Amino acid sequence: MFFRFTDAMARILASADNPRKIVAGLSGGVDSATLLHLLSRWRKKPGNDYEIVAAHLNHGLRGEVAREDRDFSRELAESFGTDFVFRDVDAGAAARKEGLGLEAAGRLLRYRFFAELAAGGGTVVLTGHHADDQIETILLHLHRGAHRRGLGGMREFIRLPVPPRPPLALGRPLLGFAREEIVAYAREHSLVWREDATNRDLACARNRTRHRILPILERLSPGFGRRLLARAELLRLEEDRLCREGGELLHSLAESEDSGLFFRVTEIALARTEALAHAFRQIVEEMAGGLLPNGNSLARLMILAASGRTGASLTLPGGLEAWREADGIFFTFPNSRSGGMETEIILPEAPFAIESDGLAVTAELLPSAGRRPPADSRDPESEWLDPSAVHGPLRLRRPRPGERFRPLGAPGRRKIQDILTDLKIPRRRRSRALVLADDAGTLWLWPWRLADRARLPDQPIVQALRIRISLSASGKAAR
């Protein structure tokens, strides 16, 4: 068993870019105890001078028994000469907050704990999952209606998104071993471990699968588990191909914009149904902190992409929202903001050049022939105003709810929201809108429409007010 474990470690470390620190999950059970023992033997081989840390998480569900598990795990780690860290969390509270089941919430908390320990890079996290866990996981996924990824089961190595931190390098070196092999190894080496009584609670779907369903399937069809694992391997290979294709779509069609991510929906993308679904899944997984969209969420996303009307939306795991726009889908979180000014900026008398709240604003008084110069006509961040139309100090602010003004050439006053809709400004870009105003109201809806009252007169005038508003260097960095 040790030599096969060594081979698995070589593959995992190569996939993890040869880290120098290893964090091993340690619950105190036979699987994690065996993992730590194998690691302690493996570290003694020449060249394996790795830092190894045993990590224990108390989910806050089992009271005094959990504290005994923690103390046992600490003693076990110390007996192998391994550093030990632990954390107490409340999986029940996390489940309520995230809208998850207890098992899913516990898994999310474990990965967040591991990600913190791996912060700074150069670290791989190892867990004690084995082949029997793999079979149970696949059957559970089949029962829940999982697609190819779920039916392929767990990977020996994966980079798991755990925002806001970098992806977690996660390895499972025991995945190729049956539980009976692990128990036999533990007994051969006189290891001690603790049995979790909750592992026999048939109210848990995994335990029912382990103690009731799998034994029946093996009696009815001997070798069922072995064949299931072989089929899962084929599905993983196919899944790898589709993940690569989905990643290619993301690279070519997605871009970060203000408070979210925009995915441009094209006919070519719609024709590549499976790759598109994988692209969407990667977006949700990365933006929602490692939470995976279920089959229903992915199906609704695909419908939104193929036939959703502009303005339609849906809510995804972690509170992530997807908005259909004319040219694609914008992924964002409720109440997220693009940054920028928080309050009204009162501008000085022209000429001036200032930076404030991530904006650079300049004002000049220049001769005018009655029209904007061609260069400024092509620059949406520049505008020319009639100074005689300005009443009181200039102000720069966000549009107010229900605010109206008369755009250049329009027959009357209109709501700013309606103007943006008519201009087909995507929802994701409307948060950029600013209003240059005076005591009489709006002069310029930046960067789209000038107020009719501020337009230059047809004849030349001695001085025109040229205003330019753009993101400053700090504003660009924030976005």
C-alpha positions as CSV (number, residue, x, y, z in Angstrom):
1,M,0.0,0.0,0.0
2,F,2.8,2.4,0.8
3,F,4.3,2.2,-2.7
4,R,1.0,2.9,-4.3
5,F,0.5,5.8,-1.9
6,T,4.0,7.1,-2.9
7,D,3.0,7.0,-6.6
8,A,-0.2,8.9,-5.8
9,M,1.7,11.6,-3.9
10,A,4.1,12.0,-6.8
11,R,1.1,12.7,-9.2
12,I,-0.6,15.0,-6.7
13,L,2.6,17.1,-6.0
14,A,3.4,17.4,-9.7
15,S,-0.2,18.6,-10.4
16,A,0.1,21.1,-7.5
17,D,3.3,22.6,-8.9
18,N,5.6,21.0,-6.3
19,P,4.5,22.8,-3.1
20,R,6.7,22.6,0.0
21,K,3.9,22.5,2.6
22,I,1.2,19.8,3.1
23,V,-2.0,20.3,5.1
24,A,-3.6,17.0,6.0
25,G,-7.2,16.9,7.2
26,L,-7.4,14.9,10.4
27,S,-10.8,14.0,11.9
28,G,-9.5,11.2,14.1
29,G,-11.1,8.4,12.0
30,V,-9.3,5.5,10.5
31,D,-9.0,7.1,7.0
32,S,-7.3,10.3,8.2
33,A,-5.2,8.5,10.8
34,T,-3.9,6.2,8.1
35,L,-3.3,9.2,5.8
36,L,-1.2,10.9,8.5
37,H,0.8,7.7,9.2
38,L,1.5,7.2,5.5
39,L,2.7,10.8,5.3
40,S,5.0,10.4,8.3
41,R,6.6,7.4,6.6
42,W,6.7,9.1,3.2
43,R,8.4,12.2,4.7
44,K,11.3,10.1,5.9
45,K,12.3,9.3,2.3
46,P,15.3,11.3,1.0
47,G,14.2,14.6,-0.6
48,N,10.8,14.7,1.1
49,D,11.6,17.5,3.6
50,Y,8.1,18.9,3.5
51,E,6.3,20.9,6.2
52,I,3.3,18.8,7.2
53,V,0.4,20.2,9.3
54,A,-2.5,18.2,10.6
55,A,-5.8,20.3,10.5
56,H,-8.9,19.4,12.5
57,L,-12.2,21.2,12.3
58,N,-15.0,20.9,14.9
59,H,-18.3,21.6,13.1
60,G,-20.1,22.4,16.4
61,L,-22.7,19.6,16.2
62,R,-21.5,17.0,18.6
63,G,-20.7,18.8,21.9
64,E,-18.3,17.1,24.3
65,V,-17.7,14.2,21.9
66,A,-16.3,16.6,19.3
67,R,-13.9,18.1,21.9
68,E,-12.7,14.6,22.7
69,D,-12.1,14.1,18.9
70,R,-10.1,17.2,18.9
71,D,-7.9,16.2,21.8
72,F,-7.4,12.7,20.3
73,S,-6.4,14.2,17.0
74,R,-3.9,16.5,18.6
75,E,-2.3,13.6,20.5
76,L,-2.2,11.5,17.3
77,A,-0.5,14.3,15.3
78,E,2.0,14.8,18.0
79,S,2.8,11.1,18.1
80,F,3.8,11.4,14.4
81,G,5.8,14.5,15.0
82,T,3.3,16.6,13.0
83,D,2.2,20.2,13.8
84,F,-1.5,20.4,14.7
85,V,-4.1,23.2,14.1
86,F,-7.8,23.2,14.8
87,R,-10.8,25.5,14.6
88,D,-14.3,25.5,16.0
89,V,-17.2,26.5,13.7
90,D,-21.0,26.4,13.7
91,A,-22.1,24.3,10.7
92,G,-25.8,24.7,11.7
93,A,-25.6,28.5,11.6
94,A,-23.6,28.3,8.3
95,A,-26.3,26.0,6.8
96,R,-29.1,28.5,7.7
97,K,-27.1,31.5,6.4
98,E,-26.1,29.9,3.1
99,G,-29.3,28.0,2.5
100,L,-27.5,24.6,2.5
101,G,-27.9,21.2,4.1
102,L,-25.7,20.4,7.1
103,E,-23.4,18.1,5.1
104,A,-22.9,20.7,2.3
105,A,-22.4,23.5,4.9
106,G,-19.8,21.4,6.7
107,R,-18.0,20.7,3.5
108,L,-17.9,24.4,2.6
109,L,-16.6,25.4,6.0
110,R,-13.8,22.7,5.8
111,Y,-12.7,24.0,2.4
112,R,-12.7,27.6,3.7
113,F,-10.6,26.5,6.7
114,F,-8.2,24.7,4.4
115,A,-7.9,27.7,2.1
116,E,-6.9,29.9,5.0
117,L,-4.2,27.5,6.0
118,A,-3.0,27.4,2.4
119,A,-2.9,31.2,2.1
120,G,0.3,32.5,0.6
121,G,0.7,29.6,-1.9
122,G,3.1,26.7,-2.0
123,T,0.6,24.5,-0.2
124,V,-1.4,21.4,-1.1
125,V,-4.3,20.1,1.1
126,L,-4.8,16.3,1.4
127,T,-7.9,14.5,2.6
128,G,-8.5,10.8,3.4
129,H,-11.3,10.1,0.9
130,H,-11.0,6.5,-0.5
131,A,-12.7,4.3,-3.1
132,D,-15.7,3.4,-1.0
133,D,-16.3,7.1,-0.4
134,Q,-16.1,7.5,-4.2
135,I,-18.8,4.8,-4.8
136,E,-21.1,6.4,-2.2
137,T,-20.6,9.8,-3.7
138,I,-21.4,8.7,-7.2
139,L,-24.6,6.9,-6.1
140,L,-25.7,10.0,-4.1
141,H,-25.1,12.2,-7.1
142,L,-27.1,9.7,-9.3
143,H,-30.0,9.9,-6.9
144,R,-29.9,13.7,-6.9
145,G,-30.0,13.8,-10.7
146,A,-26.4,14.9,-11.2
147,H,-24.9,15.3,-14.7
148,R,-21.6,14.1,-15.9
149,R,-19.4,15.9,-13.4
150,G,-21.3,14.4,-10.4
151,L,-21.4,10.9,-11.9
152,G,-17.6,11.1,-12.5
153,G,-17.1,11.4,-8.8
154,M,-14.1,13.0,-6.9
155,R,-10.8,13.7,-8.5
156,E,-7.4,12.6,-7.2
157,F,-6.3,16.3,-7.6
158,I,-8.4,19.4,-8.1
159,R,-8.0,23.1,-7.9
160,L,-11.1,24.1,-6.0
161,P,-12.4,27.7,-6.1
162,V,-12.8,29.1,-2.6
163,P,-13.2,32.9,-3.1
164,P,-12.0,35.4,-2.2
165,R,-8.8,33.4,-1.9
166,P,-6.9,31.7,-4.8
167,P,-8.1,28.2,-5.8
168,L,-7.3,25.5,-3.3
169,A,-4.9,22.8,-4.4
170,L,-6.6,19.6,-3.0
171,G,-5.3,16.1,-3.3
172,R,-6.9,12.7,-2.3
173,P,-4.0,10.2,-2.3
174,L,-6.2,7.3,-0.8
175,L,-8.8,7.5,-3.6
176,G,-7.5,4.4,-5.2
177,F,-7.8,2.3,-2.0
178,A,-10.8,0.4,-0.7
179,R,-11.7,1.0,2.9
180,E,-10.9,-2.6,3.8
181,E,-7.3,-2.0,2.6
182,I,-7.1,1.1,4.8
183,V,-8.4,-0.7,7.9
184,A,-6.0,-3.6,7.2
185,Y,-3.1,-1.2,7.0
186,A,-4.1,0.5,10.2
187,R,-4.3,-2.8,12.1
188,E,-1.0,-4.0,10.7
189,H,0.7,-0.9,12.0
190,S,-1.2,-0.9,15.3
191,L,-2.8,2.5,14.6
192,V,-5.6,3.8,16.9
193,W,-8.6,5.8,15.7
194,R,-12.0,7.0,16.9
195,E,-15.3,5.8,15.4
196,D,-17.8,8.6,14.8
197,A,-21.2,7.2,16.1
198,T,-23.0,9.5,13.6
199,N,-21.6,7.4,10.8
200,R,-24.2,4.8,11.6
201,D,-27.1,7.2,11.7
202,L,-29.4,6.0,8.9
203,A,-31.2,9.4,8.9
204,C,-28.2,10.5,6.8
205,A,-28.4,9.7,3.1
206,R,-24.7,8.8,2.9
207,N,-25.0,6.3,5.8
208,R,-28.1,4.7,4.2
209,T,-26.2,4.3,1.0
210,R,-23.2,2.8,2.8
211,H,-25.0,0.4,5.2
212,R,-28.1,-0.5,3.2
213,I,-28.0,0.2,-0.5
214,L,-24.5,-0.7,-1.4
215,P,-24.5,-4.2,0.3
216,I,-27.8,-5.0,-1.6
217,L,-26.3,-3.9,-4.9
218,E,-23.1,-6.0,-4.4
219,R,-25.2,-9.1,-3.5
220,L,-27.4,-8.6,-6.6
221,S,-24.4,-7.9,-8.8
222,P,-21.0,-8.9,-7.4
223,G,-18.3,-6.4,-8.5
224,F,-20.9,-3.6,-8.9
225,G,-18.7,-1.0,-7.1
226,R,-15.6,-1.9,-9.2
227,R,-17.5,-1.5,-12.4
228,L,-19.1,1.8,-11.2
229,L,-15.6,3.2,-10.6
230,A,-14.4,2.2,-14.0
231,R,-17.4,3.9,-15.7
232,A,-16.8,7.0,-13.6
233,E,-13.2,7.2,-14.9
234,L,-14.5,7.4,-18.5
235,L,-17.0,10.1,-17.5
236,R,-14.1,12.1,-15.8
237,L,-12.1,12.0,-19.0
238,E,-15.1,13.3,-21.0
239,E,-15.7,15.9,-18.3
240,D,-12.1,17.1,-18.6
241,R,-12.5,17.7,-22.3
242,L,-15.7,19.7,-21.8
243,C,-14.2,21.7,-19.0
244,R,-11.4,22.7,-21.3
245,E,-13.9,23.7,-24.0
246,G,-15.9,25.7,-21.4
247,G,-12.8,27.4,-20.3
248,E,-12.0,28.4,-23.9
249,L,-15.5,30.0,-24.2
250,L,-14.9,31.9,-20.9
251,H,-11.6,33.2,-22.2
252,S,-13.0,34.5,-25.4
253,L,-16.5,35.7,-24.3
254,A,-16.3,36.8,-20.7
255,E,-15.0,40.0,-19.2
256,S,-15.1,41.7,-15.8
257,E,-17.2,44.8,-15.7
258,D,-17.7,47.0,-12.7
259,S,-19.5,44.9,-10.1
260,G,-19.7,41.6,-11.8
261,L,-18.8,39.6,-14.9
262,F,-20.4,39.8,-18.4
263,F,-20.6,36.8,-20.7
264,R,-21.3,37.6,-24.3
265,V,-23.8,35.1,-25.8
266,T,-23.1,34.3,-29.4
267,E,-24.7,31.9,-31.9
268,I,-21.5,29.9,-31.8
269,A,-21.7,29.6,-28.0
270,L,-25.3,28.6,-28.1
271,A,-24.5,25.9,-30.6
272,R,-21.9,24.4,-28.3
273,T,-24.5,23.4,-25.6
274,E,-22.4,21.3,-23.3
275,A,-19.3,23.6,-23.4
276,L,-21.6,26.6,-22.7
277,A,-23.1,24.8,-19.7
278,H,-19.6,24.1,-18.4
279,A,-18.6,27.8,-18.9
280,F,-21.7,28.9,-16.9
281,R,-20.9,26.4,-14.1
282,Q,-17.3,27.7,-13.9
283,I,-18.6,31.2,-13.6
284,V,-21.0,30.3,-10.7
285,E,-18.4,28.2,-8.9
286,E,-15.8,30.9,-9.0
287,M,-18.1,33.8,-8.1
288,A,-20.2,32.0,-5.5
289,G,-17.3,30.8,-3.3
290,G,-17.0,27.3,-4.5
291,L,-20.8,26.6,-4.5
292,L,-21.9,24.5,-7.4
293,P,-25.0,25.2,-9.5
294,N,-27.3,22.2,-9.5
295,G,-28.8,20.7,-12.7
296,N,-31.9,22.9,-12.4
297,S,-29.9,26.1,-12.1
298,L,-27.8,25.2,-15.1
299,A,-30.9,24.4,-17.1
300,R,-32.5,27.8,-16.3
301,L,-29.2,29.5,-17.1
302,M,-29.2,27.8,-20.5
303,I,-32.8,28.9,-21.2
304,L,-31.9,32.4,-20.1
305,A,-29.1,32.4,-22.6
306,A,-31.0,30.9,-25.5
307,S,-34.4,32.6,-25.2
308,G,-34.5,34.8,-22.2
309,R,-35.9,38.3,-22.8
310,T,-33.7,41.4,-22.0
311,G,-34.2,42.2,-18.3
312,A,-35.1,38.6,-17.2
313,S,-33.1,37.3,-14.2
314,L,-32.6,34.4,-11.9
315,T,-30.9,33.8,-8.6
316,L,-28.1,31.2,-8.3
317,P,-26.2,29.6,-5.4
318,G,-24.6,32.0,-2.9
319,G,-27.1,34.8,-3.9
320,L,-25.4,35.4,-7.2
321,E,-27.8,36.8,-9.8
322,A,-27.8,36.5,-13.6
323,W,-29.3,39.2,-15.7
324,R,-30.1,38.8,-19.4
325,E,-29.1,41.7,-21.5
326,A,-29.4,42.2,-25.2
327,D,-25.9,40.9,-26.0
328,G,-25.3,38.4,-23.1
329,I,-25.7,37.7,-19.4
330,F,-24.4,39.8,-16.6
331,F,-23.5,37.9,-13.3
332,T,-23.5,40.1,-10.2
333,F,-24.5,40.1,-6.5
334,P,-27.5,42.1,-5.2
335,N,-26.5,45.6,-3.9
336,S,-23.0,45.3,-5.3
337,R,-21.7,48.6,-6.5
338,S,-19.1,49.6,-9.0
339,G,-17.4,51.9,-6.7
340,G,-16.9,55.6,-7.4
341,M,-18.4,58.7,-5.8
342,E,-20.4,58.4,-2.6
343,T,-21.5,62.0,-2.3
344,E,-22.1,65.1,-4.4
345,I,-18.9,66.9,-5.5
346,I,-19.2,70.7,-5.7
347,L,-16.8,71.8,-8.4
348,P,-14.7,75.0,-8.3
349,E,-15.1,77.8,-10.8
350,A,-13.6,77.1,-14.2
351,P,-10.9,76.7,-15.2
352,F,-9.8,73.8,-12.9
353,A,-8.4,70.2,-12.9
354,I,-9.3,68.0,-9.9
355,E,-9.4,64.4,-8.9
356,S,-12.0,63.2,-6.4
357,D,-13.7,59.8,-5.6
358,G,-11.9,58.0,-8.4
359,L,-12.7,60.7,-11.0
360,A,-10.6,63.2,-13.0
361,V,-12.5,66.3,-13.9
362,T,-11.2,69.2,-16.0
363,A,-12.9,72.5,-17.1
364,E,-11.6,75.0,-19.6
365,L,-13.0,78.2,-21.1
366,L,-12.2,78.2,-24.8
367,P,-13.4,80.1,-27.9
368,S,-16.1,78.3,-29.8
369,A,-17.3,78.3,-33.4
370,G,-20.7,77.0,-32.3
371,R,-20.0,73.3,-32.4
372,R,-17.7,70.8,-30.7
373,P,-14.4,70.2,-32.4
374,P,-14.2,66.9,-34.3
375,A,-11.8,65.3,-31.8
376,D,-14.2,65.9,-28.9
377,S,-17.2,64.7,-31.0
378,R,-15.6,61.3,-30.9
379,D,-14.9,61.4,-27.1
380,P,-17.9,60.6,-25.0
381,E,-16.1,61.8,-21.9
382,S,-15.8,65.4,-23.2
383,E,-18.6,67.9,-23.7
384,W,-18.9,71.6,-24.6
385,L,-21.5,73.8,-22.8
386,D,-22.8,77.3,-23.1
387,P,-21.5,79.1,-20.0
388,S,-24.5,81.4,-19.9
389,A,-26.8,78.4,-19.3
390,V,-25.0,77.5,-16.1
391,H,-26.8,78.8,-13.0
392,G,-24.8,78.5,-9.8
393,P,-21.9,76.2,-8.9
394,L,-21.5,73.0,-10.9
395,R,-22.1,69.7,-9.1
396,L,-21.2,66.1,-9.9
397,R,-23.4,63.4,-8.5
398,R,-25.3,60.2,-9.1
399,P,-28.7,60.5,-10.8
400,R,-31.6,60.8,-8.3
401,P,-34.6,58.4,-8.4
402,G,-37.2,59.8,-10.9
403,E,-34.9,62.6,-12.0
404,R,-35.9,64.2,-15.3
405,F,-34.3,66.6,-17.9
406,R,-34.7,67.5,-21.5
407,P,-32.0,65.9,-23.6
408,L,-30.5,67.7,-26.6
409,G,-33.0,67.6,-29.5
410,A,-35.8,66.0,-27.4
411,P,-39.3,67.5,-27.4
412,G,-39.6,67.5,-23.6
413,R,-38.3,66.4,-20.2
414,R,-37.8,62.6,-19.7
415,K,-36.8,60.4,-16.8
416,I,-33.1,59.5,-16.8
417,Q,-34.0,55.8,-16.4
418,D,-36.1,56.0,-19.6
419,I,-33.3,57.8,-21.5
420,L,-30.9,55.0,-20.6
421,T,-33.4,52.4,-21.7
422,D,-33.9,54.1,-25.0
423,L,-30.2,54.3,-25.6
424,K,-30.0,50.6,-24.9
425,I,-27.4,51.1,-22.2
426,P,-26.8,47.6,-20.6
427,R,-27.9,47.3,-17.0
428,R,-24.3,46.5,-16.0
429,R,-23.1,49.9,-17.2
430,R,-25.9,52.1,-15.8
431,S,-24.1,52.3,-12.5
432,R,-21.4,54.4,-14.2
433,A,-24.0,57.2,-15.0
434,L,-23.2,60.6,-13.4
435,V,-25.0,63.9,-13.6
436,L,-23.3,67.2,-14.1
437,A,-25.8,69.7,-12.6
438,D,-26.3,73.3,-11.5
439,D,-29.0,75.0,-9.4
440,A,-31.5,74.5,-12.2
441,G,-30.9,70.7,-12.6
442,T,-29.2,68.4,-15.1
443,L,-26.7,69.8,-17.6
444,W,-25.1,66.5,-18.8
445,L,-26.0,62.9,-18.2
446,W,-22.4,61.6,-18.4
447,P,-21.2,60.1,-20.6
448,W,-24.3,59.9,-22.9
449,R,-26.6,63.0,-23.3
450,L,-26.3,66.8,-22.9
451,A,-29.2,68.8,-21.7
452,D,-30.8,70.9,-24.5
453,R,-30.5,74.0,-22.4
454,A,-26.7,73.7,-22.2
455,R,-26.1,73.3,-25.9
456,L,-23.8,75.7,-27.7
457,P,-25.5,78.5,-29.6
458,D,-25.3,78.2,-33.4
459,Q,-23.1,81.3,-33.8
460,P,-19.5,81.6,-32.6
461,I,-19.1,82.8,-29.0
462,V,-16.2,84.3,-27.1
463,Q,-16.0,81.5,-24.5
464,A,-17.4,78.0,-24.3
465,L,-17.1,75.7,-21.2
466,R,-15.3,72.5,-22.1
467,I,-15.8,69.8,-19.4
468,R,-14.0,66.4,-19.4
469,I,-14.9,63.6,-16.9
470,S,-13.0,60.4,-16.8
471,L,-11.8,57.7,-14.3
472,S,-8.6,58.6,-12.6
473,A,-5.8,56.1,-12.2
474,S,-7.2,55.1,-8.8
475,G,-10.7,54.8,-10.2
476,K,-9.5,52.5,-12.9
477,A,-7.7,50.3,-10.4
478,A,-10.8,50.1,-8.2
479,R,-12.8,48.8,-11.2
